[in-house]
Amino acid sequence: MSEQMGIFDVIENCRAMRRLKADIVPEELLVKLIDAGNRAPTGSNAQNVRWIVVRDDAQKHKLADLNRTAVTAYMESGRLSELPHQSEEQRDRQRAAVMWQMEHMHEIPALIIACLEFDAPPGNASGMGGGSVWPAVQNVLLAARALGLGAAPTTLGLSDRAAAKAALGLPDTVEPYCLIPVGYPHGKFGPVRRLPVAETMRWDRWA
């Protein structure tokens, strides 16, 4: 069973899966994902990561519309351009997957929003909370893969923070950081393609 995968098998095969089926994900699996996220470390052990799991159609449409606006602007900017470690064909497939997700986000069964709760409205200091949120997000992604679920994190749909917070009903003390669409994948899982360690690692100092 997928739950019996070893941790390194999960890591090495945790692809960003953007094409997801509309099939309902059982509530107990969504709770299991959030429980995995909650197991991640947080600064000062504050345990202040909070989650919104959106399944309501009207709510999904609101977030999908925000995502569509952001993705359209992102694509028009040319920022998803060629990279030396990706072939043109691979980059085209990635663009197509991003566009598919944009067109179908409202159909995906669950949209998980990772948030952080502060003691007071954080203002410009909200960025300092990332060290607590991102380990939790990675736990969710790994747990999803172990359970046979597809997922891919995105921040584009939260670019208009005021609109995203209004759609989610978040108070001033809670900030959204990441949107994770979750569902059963249309495609197949497989090994991720990443740069070799020899190109990304240094011992003791850069030079």
C-alpha angles and dihedrals in degrees: 000000000000091000088065095061114125117248094250091049088054093048094047093049101039099118123177100257111197102161103078132172122243090234112128116258110221113253092235090061092050089051089049090055092052091047088054090050091051090056092067120101120262131196110279086355087278091152089206100144110123130192136211113195108197117203101144112108095223092050092048090052091054092052092042090055092051090048092049092055092049096044092048091053091045093052093047090052091063092229091133089068132141120304128201093236095049128067119229089251092054091048091049090053090051092050090049091051092050090050092047090053090049092053095045105032093111089058096053108106099230135021112193117200117198112211139173125222118216130195089239135008102294099208110182091352092073091098090066090071095067092095089066098041103047098056087052091050091051090051089054092050093049092046090050091053092048089053094048094253125135122229141160127185121232135175097186094088089058096048091108092058096180092053093044092050091048092050091050095042092235119171122230091264095059122073126191116226110169140016116212118189109205131193145112109301126244091210134049128271116243143157118303119241112229138159114273118259090246089068098045106038136076130181118234098333141010097253 
